[in-house]
Structure formats: C-alpha cells, structure tokens
Amino acid sequence: MKLSRQNIAKALSVGIMLMGFTHIAATFTPLIADKLALLPEGAQDTFTYFSLMCGTLLILGGGITFALADKVTEYPFVRKPYVLAIAILTIAGILAACFMPHNPFAWAIFALTMGLMLVNATKFMK
C-alpha cells in the first residue's frame, strides 16, 4: 500500500471512527455508568445521551472523511462537506483535550483529529 496523503487520511479516519465506537461502548461500562449513577435520574439520561452523541460524532465525521478522502481531488463538489467534517472533528479533538486533560482517550482523539487536519491543511490552499 502506497503511503500517500489520501491513505494517511483514511487511516486517521478509521482511527477516529474506532475512537467513536470506543466512546459509545465506554458509556455502558462501570467506569462511566457508575459516575452517572450518582446523578439524578433525569440527568443520567441527559449525560448518557451526550456521551452517545460524542461517540456518534466521531463515527460520522470519521466515516465522511474516510469515504471522501480519495474523491476530493477528483470531484470538487465534495470539498465542502470534507472540509466541514475535518473542521468539526478538529474542534471536537481540541475540546476533548481541553475538557478531559486527564483522559488518555481524549488525547488520542486530539492526536488523530489534529493529524487528519494537518494531512489535509495544504491540500486546498492554492
């Protein structure tokens, strides 16, 4: 497999999707569920939803960037959704590190999203 910008972007996108699946699975592990149990019942459901949507955002953004990574140069109309997905993932990665600085998974998400952004940073600047 040739080590190209597209292949690196696809590998990073898969990593982001895997972190999303991990986030969703972790929502139901004792690590998170025990902490949610301390909250009032209405708040438990709210924070469960927040956690599931954070994981879903990573899966969706990673899936979009994976699907479009090798089509962006060939089809200019996919640039906007591709860049939008990268921008949203970049913000998510920064916020993960800012709000969960003691969580190694937050730093993994930060690294993956920053890597994806950097791999694509010069692709559209002309």
Disulfide bonds with the S-S distance in Angstrom:
none
